[in-house]
Amino acid sequence: MIIKGEKIELRPVELSDLEQLLNINDEEVRANLLSSFPINRLREEEWVKNLYANQRDIVMGIVPFEGKKLVGTTGLHGIDWVNRNAEFGIAITDKNYWNRGFGTEATILMLKYAFEYLNLHRVSLRVYEYNNRAIHVYEKCGFIREGKLRQARYMKGKYYDVLVMSILSGEYFQRQSMH
């Protein structure tokens, strides 16, 4: 499935995207992700090959219409089909594409997919307290702060809180009816 927006499309990740995916080792990019370990070409290739092996994770590549190359990924993880919930994740790994609205549009498109196509009821996420840019995007897209995991993130000698946010299907559809 390919989901088209105004500036980007979300499409399956391919092995040909490997070079762009390795941007994930950039320290600035990595500071906002859940993983702290380096990733080499072989691990990334294995990850891509296994991406669509189960129905608990759906990952899409973020591709701007301009340039036509993958600049990041977004996904729904740990999908619980009984309780109809999933955890949202996103990473614009090419810093040349930061602050251009691609993350906001990708988030909106994934929420559309989650609620309008997959019939999910709840999409949650975890975000580090210092990632103000992401928090702003999530709130703009309708996510509500539920709480925080106190000092659950360690980086460079300091502990940080992890915020937990979510959006429910009713909240999503209410927002859609206002636009």
C-alpha positions in Angstrom: 0.0 0.0 0.0 1.2 3.5 -0.8 -0.4 6.4 1.0 0.0 9.8 -0.7 -0.1 13.2 1.0 0.5 16.7 -0.2 4.3 16.7 0.0 5.2 13.1 0.7 4.2 9.5 0.2 4.4 6.6 2.6 5.5 3.4 0.9 7.0 0.0 1.9 10.8 0.1 2.7 13.0 -1.6 0.1 16.5 -3.0 0.1 17.4 -0.2 -2.3 16.7 2.3 0.6 19.6 0.8 2.6 22.0 3.7 2.0 19.5 6.3 3.3 18.5 4.2 6.3 22.1 4.2 7.5 21.7 7.9 8.4 20.2 6.4 11.6 23.7 6.2 13.1 24.0 10.1 13.2 24.2 11.1 16.8 21.7 13.9 16.5 19.2 11.6 14.9 19.9 8.8 17.4 19.3 11.1 20.4 15.5 11.0 19.7 15.2 7.2 19.0 14.6 4.4 21.5 17.8 2.5 20.5 21.3 3.4 21.6 23.3 0.8 19.7 25.1 1.4 16.3 23.6 -0.3 13.3 25.7 -1.6 10.4 24.7 -2.4 6.8 24.2 -6.1 7.6 21.9 -5.5 10.6 19.9 -2.9 8.6 19.6 -5.3 5.6 18.3 -8.0 7.9 15.8 -5.5 9.4 14.5 -4.6 6.0 14.3 -8.2 4.8 12.2 -9.1 7.9 10.1 -6.0 8.0 6.9 -7.5 6.6 7.2 -11.0 8.1 4.6 -10.4 10.8 1.4 -8.4 11.3 2.4 -6.8 14.6 4.6 -4.1 13.0 3.9 -2.0 9.9 6.7 0.2 8.8 6.6 2.7 5.9 9.3 4.7 4.2 8.8 8.5 4.1 9.5 9.8 0.6 9.1 13.4 -0.4 7.7 13.9 -4.0 10.7 16.2 -4.5 13.8 14.1 -4.7 12.0 10.8 -4.6 14.4 9.3 -2.0 13.6 7.9 1.4 14.3 10.4 4.2 13.0 8.4 7.1 10.5 5.8 8.4 7.3 5.7 10.3 5.3 2.8 11.7 2.8 1.2 14.0 4.5 -1.3 16.3 3.4 -4.1 18.7 -0.1 -4.0 17.1 -2.6 -5.7 19.4 -5.4 -6.7 17.1 -7.7 -7.8 20.0 -7.5 -4.5 21.9 -7.0 -2.6 18.7 -4.0 -0.5 19.8 -0.5 0.1 18.6 2.6 2.2 19.3 3.5 4.9 16.8 7.1 5.6 15.8 8.7 8.0 13.4 12.2 9.1 12.4 13.3 11.6 9.8 16.8 10.3 9.5 18.0 12.7 6.9 18.6 16.0 8.7 18.3 18.0 5.5 14.6 17.3 5.7 14.1 18.4 9.3 11.7 21.4 9.9 10.0 21.1 6.6 6.7 19.5 7.7 7.4 16.0 6.5 7.2 14.5 10.0 3.8 16.2 10.7 2.4 15.0 7.4 3.8 11.5 7.9 2.2 11.4 11.4 -1.2 12.5 10.0 -1.0 9.9 7.2 -0.1 7.1 9.6 -3.0 8.1 11.9 -5.3 8.0 8.9 -4.0 4.5 8.0 -4.4 3.3 11.7 -7.9 4.5 12.2 -9.5 4.5 8.7 -7.9 1.4 7.3 -6.8 -0.8 10.2 -9.7 0.1 12.5 -7.4 0.6 15.5 -8.9 2.2 18.6 -5.8 3.7 20.2 -2.4 4.8 19.0 0.2 5.7 21.7 3.8 6.8 21.6 6.8 7.5 23.9 8.8 10.7 23.4 11.8 12.1 25.4 11.0 15.2 27.4 13.8 17.1 25.6 12.4 16.5 22.1 10.2 19.6 22.0 9.9 19.6 18.2 8.4 16.1 18.2 6.1 16.9 21.2 4.8 20.0 19.3 4.1 17.9 16.2 2.3 15.1 18.2 0.1 17.6 20.0 -0.7 19.4 16.7 -1.8 16.0 15.3 -4.1 15.3 18.3 -2.0 13.2 20.7 -2.8 13.9 24.4 -0.2 13.5 27.2 -1.2 10.6 29.4 1.7 10.6 31.8 5.4 10.1 32.1 7.9 7.4 32.9 10.2 9.2 35.4 13.9 9.3 34.5 13.5 6.3 32.1 16.0 7.7 29.4 19.7 7.9 30.1 21.9 10.0 27.8 25.3 11.5 28.2 25.4 11.3 32.0 21.8 12.5 32.7 18.4 10.9 33.1 15.3 12.2 31.4 11.6 11.6 31.7 9.8 9.8 28.9 6.4 11.2 28.0 3.6 8.8 27.1 1.0 10.3 24.7 -2.0 8.8 22.8 -4.9 9.5 20.5 -8.1 7.5 20.4 -10.2 6.8 17.3 -13.0 8.9 18.6 -10.7 11.9 19.0 -9.2 11.3 15.6 -12.6 11.2 13.9 -13.8 14.2 15.8 -10.8 16.2 14.5 -11.5 15.0 11.0 -15.0 16.3 11.1 -13.8 19.7 12.1 -11.5 20.0 9.0 
